[in-house]
Amino acid sequence: MIKKYILIFALTLSAPAVFAQDIAAEEAAEITDEMAQVLSLSEEEKAKVYAIQHSRFQTAMEIRTQYAGDTDAKKAALRKVYDKLHGKLLGAIGSDRMKAWGNYKRNY
């Protein structure tokens, strides 16, 4: 009986982490699909973009949790993540496609 309670307790504690990973994966997939459609990415490029976006969303969620009470520190840490994102995407898909993506995002 006690084993069941311990199991339920352990599952309850781990559930938010699992849901957070699902959210990061869903958001990364959504942006990747949109970028692939707009920029005509190959499967290899799409996989690279997904990995970059997934890492970005996971890191951003961790930062939001870690700096929940400190808005300025949270903003600074998130800004670093977004700055790194641009460089990583630039390396994965090239500057022409990054310009095209920027134009698309500004217009829609």
C-alpha positions as CSV (number, residue, x, y, z in Angstrom):
1,M,0.0,0.0,0.0
2,I,2.8,2.4,0.9
3,K,4.6,1.5,-2.4
4,K,1.5,2.7,-4.3
5,Y,1.5,6.1,-2.4
6,I,5.2,6.5,-3.1
7,L,4.7,5.7,-6.8
8,I,1.8,8.2,-7.0
9,F,3.8,10.8,-5.3
10,A,6.8,10.3,-7.6
11,L,4.6,10.5,-10.7
12,T,2.9,13.6,-9.4
13,L,6.3,15.3,-9.0
14,S,7.6,14.3,-12.4
15,A,4.4,15.2,-14.3
16,P,5.1,19.0,-14.7
17,A,8.5,18.3,-16.2
18,V,7.0,15.9,-18.8
19,F,4.3,18.4,-19.7
20,A,6.9,21.2,-20.0
21,Q,8.9,19.1,-22.4
22,D,5.8,18.4,-24.5
23,I,5.1,22.1,-24.6
24,A,8.6,22.9,-25.8
25,A,8.4,20.1,-28.4
26,E,5.0,21.4,-29.7
27,E,6.2,25.0,-29.9
28,A,9.4,24.0,-31.6
29,A,7.5,21.8,-34.1
30,E,5.1,24.6,-34.9
31,I,7.7,27.2,-35.7
32,T,9.8,24.7,-37.6
33,D,6.9,23.7,-39.7
34,E,6.1,27.3,-40.5
35,M,9.8,28.0,-41.3
36,A,10.0,24.9,-43.5
37,Q,6.9,26.0,-45.4
38,V,7.9,29.6,-45.9
39,L,11.6,28.9,-46.6
40,S,11.3,25.5,-48.4
41,L,13.8,23.9,-46.0
42,S,15.2,20.4,-46.8
43,E,14.6,17.6,-44.2
44,E,18.1,18.0,-42.9
45,E,17.7,21.8,-42.4
46,K,14.3,21.2,-40.9
47,A,15.9,18.8,-38.4
48,K,18.6,21.3,-37.5
49,V,16.0,24.1,-37.0
50,Y,13.8,21.9,-34.9
51,A,16.8,21.0,-32.6
52,I,17.7,24.7,-32.2
53,Q,14.1,25.8,-31.5
54,H,13.5,22.9,-29.1
55,S,16.6,23.8,-27.1
56,R,15.5,27.5,-27.1
57,F,12.1,26.7,-25.7
58,Q,13.4,24.4,-23.0
59,T,16.0,26.9,-21.9
60,A,13.4,29.7,-21.9
61,M,11.1,27.7,-19.7
62,E,14.0,26.9,-17.3
63,I,14.9,30.6,-17.1
64,R,11.3,31.6,-16.5
65,T,11.1,29.2,-13.6
66,Q,14.5,30.1,-12.2
67,Y,13.9,33.8,-12.3
68,A,10.2,33.9,-11.5
69,G,10.6,36.6,-8.9
70,D,13.3,38.7,-10.6
71,T,11.9,40.3,-13.8
72,D,15.1,42.1,-14.8
73,A,17.3,39.1,-14.5
74,K,14.7,37.0,-16.4
75,K,14.6,39.5,-19.2
76,A,18.4,39.6,-19.4
77,A,18.8,35.9,-19.5
78,L,16.0,35.5,-22.1
79,R,17.7,38.2,-24.2
80,K,20.9,36.1,-24.3
81,V,18.9,33.0,-25.4
82,Y,17.2,35.0,-28.2
83,D,20.6,36.5,-29.3
84,K,22.1,33.0,-29.5
85,L,19.1,31.8,-31.4
86,H,19.7,34.2,-34.3
87,G,23.3,33.1,-34.6
88,K,22.5,29.4,-34.5
89,L,19.7,29.7,-37.1
90,L,22.0,31.8,-39.3
91,G,24.5,29.0,-39.2
92,A,21.8,26.4,-40.0
93,I,19.9,28.0,-42.8
94,G,22.1,30.9,-44.1
95,S,21.8,34.6,-44.2
96,D,19.5,34.8,-47.3
97,R,16.9,32.6,-45.7
98,M,17.2,34.4,-42.4
99,K,16.5,37.7,-44.2
100,A,13.5,36.1,-45.9
101,W,12.3,34.8,-42.6
102,G,12.7,38.2,-41.0
103,N,10.7,39.8,-43.9
104,Y,8.0,37.2,-43.5
105,K,7.7,37.7,-39.7
106,R,7.5,41.5,-40.2
107,N,4.7,41.3,-42.7
108,Y,2.6,38.6,-41.0
